[in-house]
């Protein structure tokens, strides 16, 4: 039906109005680019297959405890293997750690993965040089070997082609290099090098302190639900048949498979994916409605021309196809620009995040214009053509050529065009209200996440971890002596102002004074911490009583310092000093009783930084000599030179024990900023998308609302001719506009209410905040619509009735 001449005709029409053509293309390009960027960003984050052979079948077997992901005990893993889970194959274990490369004069901390010997066979990836692991590498007493990542080989060894079989120092232990992996390979996460796990550690006879992350592949034809069912059944059998070695290894609540991607954002990831894509899709719909309305107005201007062509015998179907062809050219052009814009934005995002989080990102987080994003564009563009074309095509199908040629435009199209315009206004109101309300709510959440007060002054603070588990400091007495000497070395440095050792022991049930409950679950929880004495002000601020000192020795009175929130919750305006706190085990039995000697300022703790509840700031601190832990963090406030302080921290550890390798040193302020960087970036994204959406809505709603009035100019002339006052006409149109606003706001409320409820549960967004935001934007949209109607109506009624009656 269509010919090349039809394409030329459509191009001529668009060329005659370059401003209109450019505007419609850019509006569609902007809306589609936002949708494609959001989809591409989140798809790579959550759903894109791992970049290894048959990456879609790879899963992680994870435990769940109290709603959070947990590793799997080595004993439970061995039972999974022995139990013959038919829906899984090629199970393997790994754990992430940090290792020091080099000697004490030149130490470089690297992220490393301790993995089963089959890890490279599992990922179907051959080494670039040398070999991977063999089974003998994991046997007890085997030579220490390592496989290097490409970046480490290049940066630490200058790409030495003779690196294979060379001995290097890892944690000051000679280790032979047996292989180098290809560029961009870092399975299972962000490893810089790999070492084999001892097979002895993976074959315990009961629950041990060793717990691992588990990788596996789905068996052919197996589903995630089938794997979950098998794993849950096996876990319950093991829990019923076997005891646990220590109270810290409490039962898992669940055992199931997840993709590696979804583990990173569990359990909120799919929810965030759906919400953000819905908001971006609404922005695209706004763009389509606006462009469709502009094309409808353009069609209305050509109604007489179209009627003449129909009267002369032009096939109506061909006319409609020509109009669709015009929309198609606009949509395809806008789509091409949108794909290029989205690709540029994704590439820029990839460079930005890779720079900020260098070495700490899962290796599959590599954003760019990929096949999924292009496929999404291929789906969205035909939908855009359909949405943009439907309005002008519908308007053209309603043409009564004889009536139009006899009576003019006002007689044949006023009612139909007016109805379409009113429907479009209602749709615009609903869409923009949802976008503004949900977008603002998520923007508030992102802003709050990016401006969290952690409760600690980060000025000149450095952090480092010390791990004594694999050192000669293998008893509590030796570990306490090591810590005391380390503090002496740190505080004796001229570059360090104050130093503190601290460790987080996790959540613990407790009771104050004589508090008793019938069930363990009714007792309150607080974060249990261990900390050294601190003569200098660092970390928390002392508000009442005293900090730990030499009186709080291993043989001294059992003491505790508590957070301000905990003191207020249980003793109100009364002083907490001298009060008793009983720490409880999982059965509710008192393990020890401590006397409160101090109250300190609150520090935000917990994984969910957005929600503040009664446990967020509840903390109980124990003195280090009375709760010795093999892994502690070192917190240092330096006098001015961070580089000199870093050197002093490494030197202090080496002076106490040259074979203890400290973890990487981090700037406390930078660590906090990295926690919130994604949130601040999302805030900026919401603001930019919101501005674009508001501009679309303002122009679209104003144009549609005023156009609805203009199309009824002849009607206004008749009303004035029969005696209606200007004020009554204006009020009539405002009342009709009010009904449109009410309908649009009700539709948006129905769409938004479920989303906002989930947001409030997920991020602790208060009802009052949501109500205020909702009322504000309802008033804004209402004011915009009413202003457009009032201005347009007032402009028409200022004319003489005869002018309005002659309007076409």
VENQUIRA-V274934 format. One record per backbone hydrogen bond with DSSP energy under -1.0 kcal/mol. CO is the residue of the C=O (numbers start at 1). NH is the residue of the N-H. Records with the same first field share a line. If there is no record, write none. Layout:
# VENQUIRA-V274934
CO: NH ; NH
This chain:
# VENQUIRA-V274934
3: 6 ; 7
4: 8
5: 9
6: 10
7: 11
8: 12
9: 13
10: 14
11: 15
12: 16
17: 21
18: 22
19: 23
20: 24
21: 25
22: 26
23: 27
24: 28
25: 29
26: 30
27: 31
28: 32
29: 33
30: 34
31: 35
32: 36
33: 37
34: 38
35: 39
36: 40
37: 41
38: 42
39: 43
40: 44
41: 45
42: 46
43: 47 ; 48
50: 52
52: 55
54: 57
55: 58
57: 218
59: 216
60: 258
62: 256
63: 70
64: 253 ; 254
65: 68
68: 65
70: 63
72: 212
73: 77
74: 78
75: 79
76: 80
77: 81
78: 82
79: 83
85: 88
87: 219
89: 217
92: 215
93: 116
94: 213
95: 114
97: 112
99: 110
100: 171
101: 108
103: 106
108: 101
110: 99
111: 192
112: 97
113: 195
114: 95
115: 197
116: 119
118: 122
119: 123
120: 125
121: 124
129: 180
134: 137
135: 138
136: 139
138: 199
139: 142
144: 176
146: 178
147: 194
148: 181
149: 153
150: 154
151: 155
152: 156
153: 159
157: 160
160: 163
163: 166
166: 177
168: 175
169: 102
170: 173
173: 170
175: 168
176: 146
177: 165
178: 131
179: 148
180: 128 ; 129
182: 185
186: 189 ; 191
189: 363
192: 149
193: 113
194: 147
195: 115
200: 203
210: 74
212: 72
213: 94
214: 61
215: 92
216: 59
217: 89
219: 222
223: 227
224: 228
225: 229
226: 230
227: 231
228: 232
229: 233
230: 234
231: 235
232: 236
233: 237
234: 238
235: 239
236: 240
237: 241
238: 242
246: 249
248: 250
254: 64
256: 62
258: 60
259: 263
265: 269
268: 272
269: 273
270: 274
271: 275
272: 276
273: 277
274: 278
275: 279
276: 280
277: 281
278: 282
279: 283
280: 284
281: 285
282: 286
283: 287
284: 288
285: 289
286: 290
287: 291
288: 292
289: 293
290: 294
291: 295
292: 296
293: 297
294: 298
295: 299
296: 300
297: 301
300: 303
302: 306
303: 307
304: 308
305: 309
306: 310
307: 311
308: 312
309: 314
310: 313
315: 319
316: 320
317: 321
318: 322
319: 323
320: 324
321: 325
322: 326
323: 327
324: 328
325: 329
326: 330
327: 331
328: 332
329: 333
330: 334
331: 335
332: 336
333: 337
334: 338
335: 339
336: 340
337: 341
338: 342
339: 343
340: 344
341: 345
342: 346
343: 347
344: 348
345: 349
346: 350
347: 351
348: 352
349: 353
350: 354
351: 355
352: 356
353: 357
357: 360
362: 365
364: 366
368: 370
370: 374
371: 375
372: 376
373: 377
374: 378
375: 379
376: 380
377: 381
379: 383
380: 384
381: 385
382: 386
383: 387
384: 388
385: 389
386: 390
389: 393
390: 394
391: 395
392: 396
393: 397
396: 399
400: 404
401: 405
402: 406
403: 407
404: 408
409: 413
413: 417
414: 418
415: 419
416: 420
417: 421
418: 422
419: 423
420: 424
421: 425
422: 426
423: 427
424: 428
425: 429
426: 430
427: 431
428: 432
429: 433
430: 434
431: 435
432: 436
433: 437
434: 438
435: 439
436: 440
437: 441
438: 442
439: 443
440: 444
441: 445
442: 446
443: 447
444: 448
445: 449
446: 450
454: 604
458: 461
460: 638
461: 668
462: 636
463: 666
464: 634
465: 663
466: 632
468: 471
472: 474
475: 479
476: 480
477: 481
478: 482
479: 483
480: 484
481: 485
482: 486
483: 487
484: 488
485: 489
486: 490
487: 491
488: 492
490: 493
493: 496
495: 639
498: 637
500: 635
501: 532
502: 633
503: 530
506: 528
508: 526
509: 584
511: 582
512: 515
519: 522
520: 523
524: 510
526: 508
527: 620
528: 505
529: 622
530: 503
531: 624
541: 601
544: 599
549: 552
551: 553
553: 556
558: 595
560: 597
561: 621
562: 600
563: 567
564: 568
565: 569
566: 570
567: 571
568: 572
571: 574
576: 579
579: 596
580: 513
581: 594
582: 511
583: 591 ; 592
585: 588
589: 585
592: 583
594: 581
595: 560
596: 578
597: 546
598: 562
599: 543 ; 544
600: 564
607: 609
613: 616
616: 605
618: 527
619: 563
620: 529
621: 561
622: 531
623: 626
624: 627
630: 468
632: 466
633: 502
634: 464
635: 500
636: 462
637: 497 ; 498
641: 645
642: 646
643: 647
644: 648
645: 649
646: 650
647: 651
648: 652
649: 653
650: 654
651: 655
652: 656
653: 657
657: 660
666: 463
667: 671
668: 672
669: 673
670: 674
671: 675
672: 676
676: 680
677: 681
678: 682
679: 683
680: 684
681: 685
682: 686
683: 687
684: 688
685: 689
686: 690
687: 691
688: 692
689: 693
690: 694
691: 695
692: 696
693: 697
694: 698
695: 699
696: 700
697: 701
698: 702
699: 703
700: 704
701: 705
702: 706
703: 707
704: 708
705: 709
706: 710
707: 711
709: 712
710: 713
712: 716
713: 717
714: 718
715: 719
716: 720
717: 721
718: 722
719: 724
720: 723
725: 729
726: 730
727: 731
728: 732
729: 733
730: 734
731: 735
732: 736
733: 737
734: 738
735: 739
736: 740
737: 741
738: 742
739: 743
740: 744
741: 745
742: 746
743: 747
744: 748
745: 749
746: 750
747: 751
748: 752
749: 753
752: 756
753: 757
754: 758
755: 759
756: 760
757: 761
758: 762
759: 763
760: 764
766: 770
767: 771
768: 772
769: 773
770: 774
771: 775
772: 776
773: 777
774: 778
775: 779
776: 780
777: 781
778: 782
779: 783
780: 784
781: 785
782: 786
783: 787
784: 788
785: 789
786: 790
787: 791
788: 792
789: 793
790: 794
791: 795
792: 796
793: 797
794: 798
796: 799
800: 804
801: 805
802: 806
804: 807
